Structure formats: structure tokens, C-alpha cells
Amino acid sequence: MKFSDETWQRPISIQLHLSQERIVFVTTNTISPQAVDKFQGYIQDLIDSDPADLYIRQLEKNAADETSTASMLGYLTMIHDYMAKIGWKFETVQNDPEVITVTTMVQLKV
């Protein structure tokens, strides 16, 4: 959400759902069309990798690259430390010019 594409001045939606079993956070924001492939590649890494291994690799990568401004640890920390279940949905909401929204849902057991 913090990387929302401000070009389109679309609102960021934040929802919180609470039940006896879980807390569910749902956010929707815009993403630049140029950023979609990179973000989806990162999501695929999260899905395909062991969270502990990926967490260590990302920490090492961040330590080696002092110029990087993106830690890439947000979702990974939720999965690694809190066993969060995360899902994403990408939607094209406008075609000319192209505007894409991404909805992220994070579920945590209580």
C-alpha cells in the first residue's frame, strides 16, 4: 500500500475484519503498469520459497546492497513471524490510460 501509484489520485481502501478465529486486513490501491511484473515475480517467490530461507536470503541481500531503498521484508515478515496467509488480486479498472489496482488480503489467526 505504501507504494501506491499516486499518479491517478485514486483512494486507498483499508478494511479490517475481526472474528473469533482470525483478523483479516484488506487493502486496495493502484499500482503502475510498469511495476506489475516485478511485484508479481516477488509474489511468486513468496509462494514458491520456504519463508525462513527467503527471509535469510533477503536479509543478506539487503545487507550487501547499501544503496537499496526497498527492504522487501514487509509481506515476508508477516509470513515468517506470524504465519500470515496472504492473497492478491490484480484488476485493470481503466484501459486508456491503463490503471491497475491490487487488492491484498492478509489473514492472521487469533
KALINDA-V511996 format. One record per residue. N is the residue number from 1. RES is the residue in three letters. PHI is phi in radians with two decimals (999 if undefined). D_CENTER is the distance of its C-alpha to the mean C-alpha in Angstrom with 2 decimals. Layout:
[[N:RES:PHI:D_CENTER] [N:RES:PHI:D_CENTER]]
This chain:
[[1:MET:999:7.37] [2:LYS:-1.20:9.54] [3:PHE:-1.81:9.39] [4:SER:-0.99:10.73] [5:ASP:-1.34:13.65] [6:GLU:-1.31:16.62] [7:THR:-0.97:19.09] [8:TRP:-1.66:19.30] [9:GLN:0.93:19.72] [10:ARG:-1.59:17.98] [11:PRO:-1.20:17.18] [12:ILE:-1.68:13.86] [13:SER:-1.77:14.15] [14:ILE:-2.27:13.48] [15:GLN:-2.23:15.10] [16:LEU:-2.29:16.17] [17:HIS:-2.10:18.14] [18:LEU:-2.17:20.41] [19:SER:-2.27:22.76] [20:GLN:-1.17:25.00] [21:GLU:-1.66:22.82] [22:ARG:-2.72:19.22] [23:ILE:-1.97:16.97] [24:VAL:-2.17:14.29] [25:PHE:-1.83:11.82] [26:VAL:-2.27:10.88] [27:THR:-2.20:9.53] [28:THR:-2.32:10.41] [29:ASN:-2.65:10.67] [30:THR:-1.49:12.02] [31:ILE:-2.35:10.88] [32:SER:-1.20:13.83] [33:PRO:-0.98:15.27] [34:GLN:-1.24:15.71] [35:ALA:-1.61:12.05] [36:VAL:-1.07:11.19] [37:ASP:-1.07:12.89] [38:LYS:-1.11:11.43] [39:PHE:-1.14:7.74] [40:GLN:-1.14:9.22] [41:GLY:-1.13:11.27] [42:TYR:-1.13:8.75] [43:ILE:-1.05:7.48] [44:GLN:-1.09:11.28] [45:ASP:-1.07:11.97] [46:LEU:-1.08:10.03] [47:ILE:-1.26:12.08] [48:ASP:-1.45:15.24] [49:SER:-1.77:15.60] [50:ASP:-1.22:17.10] [51:PRO:-0.99:14.72] [52:ALA:-1.16:17.68] [53:ASP:-1.12:18.58] [54:LEU:-1.11:15.20] [55:TYR:-1.08:14.99] [56:ILE:-1.12:18.51] [57:ARG:-1.04:18.04] [58:GLN:-1.21:15.17] [59:LEU:-1.06:17.43] [60:GLU:-1.12:20.31] [61:LYS:-1.09:18.66] [62:ASN:-1.12:17.75] [63:ALA:-1.17:21.33] [64:ALA:-1.35:22.86] [65:ASP:-1.95:21.26] [66:GLU:-1.26:22.40] [67:THR:-1.58:21.62] [68:SER:-1.22:17.85] [69:THR:-1.87:15.99] [70:ALA:-1.99:12.42] [71:SER:-1.35:12.34] [72:MET:1.06:9.12] [73:LEU:-1.87:9.82] [74:GLY:-1.03:7.51] [75:TYR:-1.11:5.82] [76:LEU:-1.07:9.05] [77:THR:-1.13:11.22] [78:MET:-1.07:10.35] [79:ILE:-1.24:11.26] [80:HIS:-1.20:14.11] [81:ASP:-1.51:15.67] [82:TYR:-2.10:15.23] [83:MET:0.93:14.97] [84:ALA:-1.18:12.16] [85:LYS:-1.79:11.71] [86:ILE:-2.21:8.36] [87:GLY:-2.42:8.57] [88:TRP:-2.33:7.54] [89:LYS:-2.39:10.39] [90:PHE:-1.86:11.29] [91:GLU:-2.38:14.60] [92:THR:-1.51:17.16] [93:VAL:-1.79:18.77] [94:GLN:-2.72:21.31] [95:ASN:-1.72:23.01] [96:ASP:-2.36:25.20] [97:PRO:-1.35:23.48] [98:GLU:-1.24:20.28] [99:VAL:-2.19:17.59] [100:ILE:-2.10:14.33] [101:THR:-1.91:12.05] [102:VAL:-2.19:8.68] [103:THR:-1.87:8.74] [104:THR:-2.04:6.36] [105:MET:-2.09:8.89] [106:VAL:-2.09:9.28] [107:GLN:-1.95:12.93] [108:LEU:-2.17:15.03] [109:LYS:-1.26:18.70] [110:VAL:-1.62:21.15]]
